[in-house]
């Protein structure tokens, strides 16, 4: 081998050596830093997911409610759960909220009849109502007023009715074409109401402080709708 050829081989070896060294020492291509990758889904796989938990409904039967009334006392709400089918584990995210429904079993409570008004100072009236309150108090119309505050329905007007059908404490929604719709409680009675019911006619008297009270005559109507919301106290 001549001297020229040996020189070429020597140069080629030098070039190759530099290239290889550059590859292994270049920070742009390789690094000695260790990179760790954590699999955050290592305990969760494609067989896992979020599902709804159905709420239950508790039904209460109430003889104080007419059979035509159903009341939702509490709305139900579904819950959420995380389930992993790979190991059958379940994690509750949100508990369901059960619904409570009250269903009336009492007498049907829809009537159409007559309404009149009366005052505490009407002929033969003493001002004391025929019914006592839920707590047993005697109610005087002139002293205590023409409205009563009920535990369930708040402030309501006072009605006189046939107690044999509408017992003391009965709450009635009144729809009188001449008035705004309002709730009233039966706390009194009278001869006209009793006689009307004996003949199958509903007649109720709306209480006022006085026979001269404003609006007492405007309540008179023969086509009033009475919707019982609760039978008695």
The 8 nearest C-alpha neighbors of each residue, nearest first, counted from 0:
[[1, 4, 2, 5, 3, 6, 8, 7],
 [2, 0, 3, 4, 5, 6, 7, 8],
 [1, 3, 5, 4, 6, 0, 7, 8],
 [4, 2, 6, 5, 1, 7, 0, 8],
 [5, 3, 7, 6, 2, 1, 8, 0],
 [6, 4, 2, 8, 3, 7, 9, 1],
 [5, 7, 9, 3, 4, 8, 10, 2],
 [6, 8, 4, 10, 9, 5, 11, 3],
 [9, 7, 11, 5, 10, 6, 12, 4],
 [8, 10, 6, 12, 7, 11, 5, 13],
 [9, 11, 13, 7, 8, 12, 6, 14],
 [12, 10, 8, 14, 13, 9, 15, 7],
 [13, 11, 15, 9, 14, 10, 16, 8],
 [12, 14, 10, 16, 11, 15, 17, 9],
 [13, 15, 11, 17, 16, 12, 18, 10],
 [16, 14, 18, 12, 17, 13, 19, 11],
 [17, 15, 13, 19, 14, 18, 12, 20],
 [16, 18, 20, 14, 15, 19, 21, 13],
 [19, 17, 21, 15, 20, 16, 14, 22],
 [20, 18, 22, 16, 21, 17, 15, 23],
 [19, 21, 17, 23, 22, 18, 24, 16],
 [22, 20, 18, 24, 19, 23, 25, 17],
 [21, 23, 19, 20, 25, 24, 18, 28],
 [24, 22, 20, 21, 25, 19, 29, 28],
 [23, 25, 21, 22, 20, 26, 29, 28],
 [26, 24, 27, 22, 28, 21, 23, 29],
 [27, 25, 29, 28, 30, 24, 23, 31],
 [26, 28, 25, 29, 30, 24, 22, 23],
 [29, 27, 26, 25, 30, 22, 23, 24],
 [28, 30, 26, 27, 25, 31, 23, 24],
 [31, 29, 32, 26, 28, 27, 33, 25],
 [30, 32, 33, 29, 26, 34, 24, 23],
 [33, 31, 30, 34, 29, 35, 26, 28],
 [32, 34, 31, 35, 30, 36, 29, 37],
 [35, 33, 32, 36, 31, 37, 30, 29],
 [34, 36, 37, 33, 32, 38, 39, 31],
 [37, 35, 38, 34, 39, 33, 41, 40],
 [36, 38, 39, 35, 41, 40, 34, 42],
 [39, 37, 40, 41, 36, 42, 43, 35],
 [38, 40, 41, 37, 42, 43, 36, 44],
 [41, 39, 43, 38, 42, 44, 37, 45],
 [40, 42, 38, 43, 39, 44, 37, 45],
 [43, 41, 40, 44, 39, 38, 83, 85],
 [44, 42, 40, 41, 47, 83, 45, 46],
 [43, 45, 46, 47, 40, 42, 41, 83],
 [44, 46, 47, 43, 48, 83, 84, 85],
 [47, 45, 44, 84, 83, 85, 48, 43],
 [48, 46, 83, 45, 82, 44, 84, 43],
 [49, 47, 82, 81, 50, 83, 46, 45],
 [50, 48, 81, 80, 82, 79, 51, 47],
 [49, 51, 80, 79, 81, 48, 52, 82],
 [52, 50, 79, 78, 53, 80, 77, 49],
 [51, 53, 78, 77, 79, 95, 54, 80],
 [54, 52, 77, 51, 78, 55, 95, 76],
 [53, 55, 97, 77, 95, 96, 76, 75],
 [56, 54, 97, 98, 57, 53, 75, 96],
 [57, 55, 98, 97, 99, 58, 54, 100],
 [56, 58, 99, 98, 100, 55, 59, 97],
 [57, 59, 100, 101, 99, 56, 60, 102],
 [58, 60, 101, 102, 100, 61, 57, 99],
 [61, 59, 102, 101, 103, 104, 58, 62],
 [60, 62, 103, 63, 64, 104, 102, 59],
 [61, 63, 105, 104, 64, 103, 60, 65],
 [64, 62, 230, 61, 229, 105, 65, 103],
 [63, 65, 103, 229, 62, 105, 61, 230],
 [66, 64, 105, 103, 107, 106, 67, 108],
 [65, 67, 103, 104, 105, 107, 68, 106],
 [66, 68, 65, 107, 103, 69, 108, 64],
 [69, 67, 103, 66, 65, 102, 64, 70],
 [70, 68, 102, 101, 103, 71, 67, 100],
 [71, 69, 101, 100, 72, 102, 68, 103],
 [72, 70, 100, 73, 99, 101, 74, 69],
 [71, 73, 99, 100, 70, 101, 74, 98],
 [74, 72, 99, 98, 71, 75, 100, 97],
 [73, 75, 98, 71, 76, 99, 72, 97],
 [76, 74, 98, 97, 96, 54, 73, 77],
 [77, 75, 96, 95, 54, 78, 97, 74],
 [78, 76, 95, 53, 54, 52, 51, 96],
 [77, 79, 95, 52, 94, 93, 51, 53],
 [80, 78, 51, 93, 92, 52, 50, 91],
 [79, 81, 91, 92, 50, 49, 90, 51],
 [82, 80, 49, 90, 89, 48, 91, 50],
 [83, 81, 89, 47, 48, 88, 84, 49],
 [82, 84, 47, 88, 85, 87, 86, 46],
 [85, 83, 87, 86, 46, 47, 82, 88],
 [84, 86, 83, 87, 46, 47, 44, 88],
 [85, 87, 84, 88, 83, 82, 89, 47],
 [88, 86, 84, 83, 85, 89, 82, 47],
 [87, 89, 83, 86, 82, 90, 84, 85],
 [90, 88, 82, 81, 83, 91, 87, 80],
 [89, 91, 81, 80, 92, 82, 88, 83],
 [92, 90, 80, 93, 81, 79, 89, 94],
 [91, 93, 80, 79, 90, 81, 94, 78],
 [94, 92, 79, 78, 91, 95, 80, 77],
 [93, 95, 78, 96, 79, 91, 92, 77],
 [96, 94, 78, 77, 54, 76, 97, 52],
 [97, 95, 76, 75, 54, 77, 94, 98],
 [98, 96, 75, 55, 54, 56, 95, 76],
 [97, 99, 75, 56, 74, 73, 57, 55],
 [100, 98, 57, 73, 72, 56, 58, 71],
 [101, 99, 71, 58, 72, 70, 59, 57],
 [100, 102, 59, 70, 69, 60, 58, 71],
 [103, 101, 69, 60, 61, 59, 68, 70],
 [102, 104, 64, 66, 65, 61, 68, 105],
 [103, 105, 66, 62, 61, 65, 64, 60],
 [106, 104, 65, 62, 66, 64, 103, 63],
 [107, 105, 65, 66, 108, 104, 64, 62],
 [106, 108, 65, 66, 67, 109, 105, 227],
 [107, 109, 227, 65, 226, 106, 110, 67],
 [110, 108, 226, 225, 107, 227, 111, 224],
 [111, 109, 225, 224, 226, 112, 108, 201],
 [112, 110, 224, 223, 225, 222, 201, 109],
 [113, 111, 201, 223, 222, 202, 221, 110],
 [112, 114, 221, 202, 220, 223, 222, 201],
 [115, 113, 203, 219, 220, 204, 202, 221],
 [114, 116, 219, 204, 218, 205, 203, 220],
 [115, 117, 205, 204, 215, 206, 218, 216],
 [118, 116, 206, 207, 210, 205, 204, 121],
 [119, 117, 209, 210, 207, 208, 120, 121],
 [118, 120, 126, 209, 208, 121, 141, 140],
 [121, 119, 118, 209, 124, 210, 122, 126],
 [120, 122, 124, 118, 119, 210, 123, 117],
 [121, 123, 124, 120, 125, 119, 118, 210],
 [122, 124, 121, 125, 120, 126, 119, 189],
 [125, 123, 121, 122, 126, 120, 119, 127],
 [126, 124, 127, 123, 119, 120, 128, 121],
 [125, 127, 119, 140, 139, 124, 141, 128],
 [128, 126, 139, 125, 138, 140, 129, 137],
 [127, 129, 187, 130, 138, 139, 126, 186],
 [128, 130, 187, 188, 186, 127, 131, 138],
 [131, 129, 186, 128, 187, 167, 132, 137],
 [130, 132, 137, 135, 136, 138, 133, 129],
 [131, 133, 135, 136, 134, 130, 137, 138],
 [132, 134, 135, 232, 131, 168, 136, 149],
 [133, 135, 132, 136, 131, 137, 232, 138],
 [136, 134, 132, 131, 133, 137, 130, 138],
 [135, 137, 132, 131, 134, 138, 133, 130],
 [138, 136, 131, 139, 132, 135, 127, 128],
 [139, 137, 127, 128, 136, 140, 131, 143],
 [138, 140, 127, 126, 142, 143, 141, 128],
 [139, 141, 144, 126, 143, 142, 119, 145],
 [140, 142, 208, 139, 119, 126, 144, 143],
 [143, 141, 139, 140, 144, 126, 138, 208],
 [144, 142, 140, 139, 141, 138, 145, 146],
 [143, 145, 140, 146, 142, 141, 208, 139],
 [144, 146, 207, 206, 140, 157, 208, 156],
 [147, 145, 156, 155, 144, 157, 154, 148],
 [146, 148, 155, 154, 149, 156, 157, 145],
 [149, 147, 154, 153, 155, 150, 146, 152],
 [148, 150, 153, 152, 151, 154, 147, 155],
 [149, 151, 153, 152, 148, 154, 133, 147],
 [152, 150, 149, 153, 148, 154, 170, 229],
 [153, 151, 149, 150, 154, 155, 148, 182],
 [152, 154, 149, 148, 151, 150, 155, 147],
 [155, 153, 148, 147, 149, 146, 152, 156],
 [156, 154, 183, 147, 182, 146, 148, 153],
 [155, 157, 183, 146, 145, 184, 147, 182],
 [158, 156, 184, 183, 206, 146, 145, 185],
 [159, 157, 185, 205, 204, 184, 206, 186],
 [158, 160, 187, 188, 204, 203, 185, 186],
 [161, 159, 188, 203, 192, 162, 158, 187],
 [160, 162, 193, 192, 163, 164, 188, 165],
 [163, 161, 166, 165, 164, 160, 188, 167],
 [162, 164, 161, 165, 166, 193, 196, 160],
 [163, 165, 162, 161, 166, 196, 160, 193],
 [164, 166, 162, 161, 163, 169, 160, 167],
 [167, 165, 162, 231, 169, 164, 168, 163],
 [168, 166, 231, 186, 185, 169, 130, 232],
 [167, 169, 231, 232, 185, 184, 170, 186],
 [170, 168, 231, 230, 185, 229, 184, 167],
 [171, 169, 184, 229, 228, 183, 227, 168],
 [172, 170, 227, 183, 226, 228, 182, 173],
 [171, 173, 182, 226, 181, 225, 227, 183],
 [174, 172, 225, 181, 180, 182, 224, 171],
 [173, 175, 180, 224, 223, 176, 225, 172],
 [174, 176, 223, 178, 177, 173, 224, 180],
 [177, 175, 178, 174, 223, 222, 179, 220],
 [176, 178, 175, 218, 217, 179, 220, 219],
 [179, 177, 175, 176, 180, 218, 174, 217],
 [178, 180, 181, 175, 174, 177, 176, 173],
 [181, 179, 174, 173, 178, 175, 172, 182],
 [182, 180, 173, 172, 179, 183, 174, 155],
 [183, 181, 172, 155, 171, 173, 156, 170],
 [184, 182, 156, 155, 171, 157, 170, 158],
 [183, 185, 170, 157, 169, 168, 158, 186],
 [184, 186, 158, 169, 168, 167, 159, 187],
 [187, 185, 130, 167, 158, 159, 184, 168],
 [188, 186, 159, 129, 128, 130, 185, 158],
 [187, 189, 159, 160, 161, 129, 162, 192],
 [188, 190, 192, 191, 193, 159, 160, 187],
 [189, 191, 193, 192, 194, 188, 161, 195],
 [190, 192, 194, 193, 189, 195, 202, 188],
 [193, 191, 161, 195, 202, 189, 160, 190],
 [194, 192, 161, 190, 196, 195, 191, 197],
 [195, 193, 197, 191, 196, 192, 190, 198],
 [194, 196, 200, 192, 198, 197, 193, 191],
 [197, 195, 199, 200, 198, 193, 194, 201],
 [198, 196, 194, 195, 199, 193, 200, 192],
 [197, 199, 196, 195, 200, 194, 201, 193],
 [198, 200, 196, 197, 195, 201, 194, 202],
 [201, 199, 196, 195, 198, 202, 112, 197],
 [200, 202, 112, 196, 195, 113, 203, 199],
 [203, 201, 113, 192, 114, 112, 195, 200],
 [202, 204, 160, 114, 159, 192, 113, 158],
 [205, 203, 115, 159, 116, 158, 114, 206],
 [204, 206, 116, 158, 115, 157, 117, 159],
 [205, 207, 117, 157, 158, 145, 118, 116],
 [208, 206, 118, 209, 145, 117, 212, 119],
 [207, 209, 118, 119, 141, 145, 140, 144],
 [210, 208, 118, 212, 211, 119, 207, 120],
 [209, 211, 118, 212, 117, 121, 120, 207],
 [210, 212, 209, 213, 215, 118, 208, 214],
 [213, 211, 209, 210, 215, 214, 207, 208],
 [212, 214, 215, 211, 216, 217, 210, 209],
 [213, 215, 217, 216, 212, 218, 211, 116],
 [214, 216, 116, 217, 213, 212, 218, 207],
 [215, 217, 218, 214, 219, 116, 115, 213],
 [216, 218, 214, 219, 215, 177, 220, 178],
 [219, 217, 216, 115, 215, 220, 116, 114],
 [220, 218, 115, 114, 217, 216, 116, 221],
 [219, 221, 114, 222, 113, 218, 223, 115],
 [222, 220, 113, 112, 223, 114, 219, 111],
 [221, 223, 112, 220, 113, 111, 224, 175],
 [222, 224, 175, 112, 111, 174, 113, 221],
 [223, 225, 111, 174, 110, 173, 226, 175],
 [226, 224, 173, 110, 172, 111, 109, 171],
 [227, 225, 109, 172, 171, 108, 228, 110],
 [228, 226, 171, 108, 229, 170, 172, 225],
 [227, 229, 170, 171, 226, 64, 172, 65],
 [230, 228, 64, 170, 63, 169, 227, 231],
 [229, 231, 169, 63, 64, 170, 232, 166],
 [232, 230, 169, 168, 166, 167, 229, 63],
 [231, 168, 133, 169, 167, 230, 229, 166]]
